[in-house]
Amino acid sequence: MIWSEMLVCPHCGNEVSLWDASVKTKPLSMSDTFRCKSCRTQVPVGACERALESSLDAFGRKQLTKKRVIARVHGRTGSAKWQRPPTPEDHAVLARIAKAKLPKSAPNADLVWGELRRTGYHVGIEKLHHFYTKRNFIAMATLFDLAADFPEHVRDALRLLVLSYNSSHSTLMTRVVLKKGQSDFVLTGSQSGVLYISGLPVEKNILEGVRRKSKAFIDSFHLLHGSRSTVVVHNSTSESMPLKPHSVDYVFTDPPFGAYIPYAELNQINEHWLGKTTDRAREVIVSPSQSKGVLEYGAMMASVFKDISRVLKPEGLATVVFHSAHSEVWRALAQAYATAGFTVEATSVLDKIQASFKQVVSTVSVKGDPLLLLSKRRLDRAVGKTSSKIAAEVIRDAGNGSLSDPQLLYSQFVGKCLQLGRDIEMDAKAFYALARAEASSGPMPSADR
Ligand SMILES: C[S@@+](CC[C@H](N)C(=O)[O-])C[C@H]1O[C@@H](n2cnc3c(N)ncnc32)[C@H](O)[C@@H]1O
């Protein structure tokens, strides 16, 4: 079911759904303006306030929230897919759900907001269940009730299955997007890295979705079946791992990249179902809401590398995936591993097939995460080139191609600096400006000429 928020006409106060005001079919499009049916004025969608309503939430608590109505129903009969406007029967079902009792696994959990709250689309959202339609909150809680009846190892596998679907697909953060050349909306999950709720949220069928998702789990269990290897998962802070000194051959770590994604805040959507949330005091992050700046972040990262050094065998190696467009964050990382006695043996760039949402939309981001291979060997670094000299060389070496993928080039620049033990003195923004300036100053000679 596609839901729609309600627009309030700034001229006459008449309410109309975003769907009715802006969605046009054949060809499918969304217009930026509409004619108000009441006062006949042409109104930009962007000039309309969203209607609010006071209602009782799933636990019967009074809530002032965005008014949302059902706009479109999608379904399947046999193998035939269909869609239609809502009918009185759909409204009758919603009225019945509004009176339904909640299953016992339904958590009445407070959300703790940090960096991700937006005054617009998060109005009234204080509790976990405010991220769900009541129907889907009941569906989730019912699955948790059912999982609870199984022996512990099956119960936990079932919870993992349901939660692997939950935060991307079960909440009001699920969306439709309009893609060029498509005759219908494209159904998509939530945007990664944020808690965004669109003007046209989608209520998916969780039972269908989890059933589909189970295929990936069944395939993985087939793959692993009969394997004699053992995997131990420790859920603890990496600042003090429950591992013996010099017991580890190899470490692969993908630590938080400064302020990039507030994981503890995001992960509440899954963690509240398990009854335990991340201890934010131990979260390694740059976060104003947690009063952690680059200094605090660097100190926590230093404790992590210290503990990595403690558990790693003397000849052991550690790979770190890292990315930031900010030189101060790179410096904090470099200082953290250097203090723990690590040096960079080699660098490379992890070529991810799909950039994350944040990387695509951030004004300055880095594509292709740099990879660092660390060892405890003491390497002699000859004093030499400054990081701006290295930047100029990397740009010159790339020649005319430097502008086609400046983000990848920044990753290469960072890798070179770290490998040579140099401070990174340039943010991605300054580096891109240098690359643009070099490109406009004519054909670029190769670095070794
Ligand atoms: C870049 S993400 C890693 C994502 C992971 N590689 C994956 O694909 O799901 C960084 C992770 O570090 C976690 N983290 C933050 N502070 C931590 C700490 N003190 N100890 C262990 N993990 C921490 C964050 O919660 C986040 O899940």
The ligand as an ORCA input file, in Angstrom:
! r2SCAN-3c Opt
* xyz 0 1
  C      31.903      1.138      8.788
  S      30.868      0.227      9.910
  C      31.241     -1.425      9.568
  C      30.218     -2.040      8.711
  C      30.457     -3.516      8.468
  N      31.712     -3.750      7.792
  C      29.298     -4.062      7.637
  O      29.494     -4.293      6.442
  O      28.212     -4.179      8.189
  C      31.591      0.533     11.457
  C      30.965     -0.263     12.600
  O      31.727     -0.078     13.806
  C      30.839     -0.137     14.912
  N      31.465      0.416     16.131
  C      31.452      1.690     16.625
  N      32.128      1.752     17.788
  C      32.597      0.497     18.050
  C      33.374     -0.071     19.107
  N      33.809      0.665     20.127
  N      33.653     -1.382     19.029
  C      33.230     -2.154     17.994
  N      32.498     -1.663     16.965
  C      32.187     -0.350     16.995
  C      29.645      0.662     14.393
  O      28.495      0.385     15.170
  C      29.540      0.143     12.959
  O      28.719     -0.971     12.906
*
